[in-house]
Amino acid sequence: MAGQNAAQDITILGKVTTAFGIKGWVKVYSYTDPMTNILQYPVWLLNIGGQWKEYKLRDSRPQGKGLAAALEGIKDRDQALALSQVEIGIPTSDLPELEEDEHYWFQLEGLKVFHVSDENTDGQLLGQVTELFDSGGGNQVMKLKPCEGSVDKQQRMIPFVDAIVLDVDLDAGEIQVDWDPGF
């Protein structure tokens, strides 16, 4: 879901896909859940040519399976088309505080995942989280790639559900799961 730019501490919430209509509106693909949460932020940062520029959200509405938005200063289709495939971010500090056991997806990317069980409390390294995505049935899934020290060279897809994810330790950079390394 959302990535992060560590240098500027910006969290990516979505992207502009293309222009919408002739009056400068843009189509938006939101990484937030629900997708309309991106509209709660009145000022967006757009990554244009590697530079983050501020744009105020003037108006928005649901459009098909996505969203359409009007940004201050974007008045015609050509200006809107120039923003195609541009990332939308906000300062990470603007994100709402989460409950103790909740995490943003971008916080989980890069963490190492260990299989732990009653027999093996130290854990076997299964790999490193490369991304999280919604499987469509309302379940989130972690995609893991093998890394140095992992039990094998397999890529894995592990459901991110309470029955499997035992602990997330952001400080240690680890997730403990009850997941058979044979899968």
C-alpha positions as CSV (number, residue, x, y, z in Angstrom):
1,M,0.0,0.0,0.0
2,A,1.6,3.3,1.0
3,G,5.4,3.8,0.5
4,Q,7.6,6.3,2.4
5,N,10.2,8.8,1.4
6,A,12.6,8.7,4.4
7,A,14.5,11.9,3.3
8,Q,11.4,14.0,3.5
9,D,9.3,11.8,5.7
10,I,6.4,11.6,3.2
11,T,3.9,8.8,3.0
12,I,2.5,7.9,-0.4
13,L,-1.3,7.6,-0.3
14,G,-2.0,7.1,-4.0
15,K,-1.3,8.4,-7.5
16,V,-2.9,10.5,-10.2
17,T,-3.6,8.1,-13.1
18,T,-4.7,10.6,-15.9
19,A,-6.8,13.5,-16.7
20,F,-10.6,13.5,-16.2
21,G,-12.7,15.6,-18.5
22,I,-11.6,19.0,-19.9
23,K,-11.7,21.2,-16.9
24,G,-8.4,20.1,-15.2
25,W,-9.8,17.3,-13.0
26,V,-7.6,14.2,-12.5
27,K,-8.4,10.6,-11.9
28,V,-6.9,9.3,-8.6
29,Y,-6.0,5.8,-7.6
30,S,-6.0,5.7,-3.8
31,Y,-4.0,3.3,-1.7
32,T,-6.1,4.1,1.4
33,D,-8.7,1.9,2.9
34,P,-11.4,2.9,2.3
35,M,-10.2,4.7,-0.9
36,T,-12.1,7.9,0.1
37,N,-9.8,8.4,3.1
38,I,-7.3,10.1,0.8
39,L,-9.8,12.9,0.4
40,Q,-9.6,13.7,4.2
41,Y,-6.3,15.5,3.5
42,P,-6.9,19.0,2.2
43,V,-3.4,19.5,0.9
44,W,-1.6,16.9,-1.2
45,L,2.1,16.7,-2.1
46,L,2.7,15.6,-5.7
47,N,6.0,14.1,-6.7
48,I,6.7,16.0,-10.0
49,G,10.1,15.2,-11.4
50,G,11.5,14.1,-8.0
51,Q,10.3,17.3,-6.3
52,W,7.3,17.3,-3.9
53,K,4.9,20.2,-4.7
54,E,1.9,21.2,-2.6
55,Y,-1.6,21.3,-4.2
56,K,-4.8,22.1,-2.4
57,L,-7.8,19.8,-3.1
58,R,-10.6,22.0,-4.4
59,D,-13.2,19.4,-5.1
60,S,-13.6,15.6,-5.4
61,R,-16.1,12.9,-6.2
62,P,-16.3,9.1,-6.6
63,Q,-15.8,8.2,-10.3
64,G,-16.3,4.6,-11.4
65,K,-14.1,2.4,-9.3
66,G,-11.8,5.3,-8.4
67,L,-12.0,9.0,-7.6
68,A,-11.8,12.3,-9.5
69,A,-10.3,15.4,-8.0
70,A,-9.9,19.0,-8.8
71,L,-6.6,20.6,-7.6
72,E,-6.0,24.3,-7.1
73,G,-4.0,25.7,-10.1
74,I,-4.9,22.9,-12.5
75,K,-7.4,24.4,-14.8
76,D,-7.4,22.4,-18.1
77,R,-6.9,19.0,-19.5
78,D,-3.3,19.6,-20.6
79,Q,-2.2,20.6,-17.1
80,A,-4.1,17.5,-15.7
81,L,-2.4,15.2,-18.2
82,A,1.0,16.5,-17.2
83,L,0.3,15.0,-13.7
84,S,-0.4,11.4,-15.1
85,Q,1.2,8.7,-13.0
86,V,2.4,11.2,-10.3
87,E,2.5,10.0,-6.7
88,I,0.3,11.6,-4.1
89,G,1.7,12.0,-0.6
90,I,1.3,13.7,2.7
91,P,3.8,14.5,5.5
92,T,3.9,11.3,7.6
93,S,3.3,13.4,10.7
94,D,-0.2,14.2,9.3
95,L,-1.2,10.5,9.5
96,P,-3.6,9.7,12.4
97,E,-2.3,8.0,15.5
98,L,-3.0,4.3,15.4
99,E,-4.0,1.9,18.3
100,E,-1.1,0.1,19.9
101,D,-1.6,-3.1,17.8
102,E,-2.3,-1.4,14.5
103,H,0.2,-0.6,11.8
104,Y,0.4,1.2,8.5
105,W,1.4,-1.0,5.6
106,F,4.5,1.1,4.8
107,Q,5.8,0.4,8.3
108,L,5.8,-3.4,7.6
109,E,7.6,-3.3,4.3
110,G,11.2,-4.5,4.8
111,L,10.6,-6.3,8.1
112,K,11.9,-9.8,8.5
113,V,9.4,-12.6,9.1
114,F,10.1,-15.5,11.4
115,H,8.2,-18.7,11.9
116,V,7.9,-19.4,15.6
117,S,6.2,-22.3,17.3
118,D,6.1,-24.1,20.7
119,E,9.0,-26.3,19.5
120,N,11.0,-23.5,17.9
121,T,10.8,-20.3,19.9
122,D,13.9,-18.7,18.3
123,G,12.2,-18.8,14.9
124,Q,13.1,-19.7,11.4
125,L,13.6,-16.7,9.0
126,L,11.1,-17.0,6.2
127,G,12.0,-13.9,4.3
128,Q,11.5,-10.1,4.2
129,V,8.2,-8.3,3.4
130,T,8.3,-6.7,0.0
131,E,4.7,-5.5,-0.1
132,L,1.3,-5.9,1.3
133,F,-1.9,-6.1,-0.7
134,D,-5.6,-6.8,-0.3
135,S,-6.5,-10.2,-1.7
136,G,-10.0,-8.9,-2.7
137,G,-11.8,-10.9,-0.1
138,G,-11.1,-8.4,2.6
139,N,-7.9,-10.2,3.7
140,Q,-4.5,-8.6,3.6
141,V,-1.5,-10.6,2.4
142,M,2.2,-10.1,3.0
143,K,4.5,-10.9,0.0
144,L,7.9,-12.1,1.2
145,K,11.1,-12.5,-0.7
146,P,14.0,-14.6,0.5
147,C,16.9,-12.7,2.2
148,E,20.2,-13.5,3.7
149,G,19.7,-16.2,6.4
150,S,16.2,-17.3,5.2
151,V,15.3,-20.9,5.5
152,D,15.1,-21.3,1.6
153,K,14.9,-19.3,-1.6
154,Q,11.1,-19.4,-1.8
155,Q,8.9,-16.4,-2.2
156,R,5.9,-16.6,0.1
157,M,2.4,-15.1,0.4
158,I,1.3,-15.1,4.0
159,P,-2.2,-13.9,5.1
160,F,-1.9,-10.9,7.5
161,V,-4.5,-12.2,10.0
162,D,-4.5,-12.5,13.8
163,A,-4.5,-16.3,13.7
164,I,-1.2,-16.3,11.8
165,V,0.6,-13.0,12.8
166,L,1.6,-13.4,16.4
167,D,3.7,-10.3,16.9
168,V,4.9,-7.2,15.1
169,D,8.0,-5.5,16.6
170,L,8.8,-2.4,14.6
171,D,11.8,-1.6,16.8
172,A,13.4,-5.0,16.1
173,G,12.2,-5.0,12.5
174,E,10.5,-8.3,12.9
175,I,7.2,-10.1,12.5
176,Q,6.6,-13.4,14.2
177,V,4.1,-15.7,12.5
178,D,2.7,-19.2,13.0
179,W,3.3,-20.3,9.3
180,D,4.7,-23.7,8.3
181,P,8.0,-23.0,6.3
182,G,6.9,-25.9,4.0
183,F,4.1,-23.6,2.5
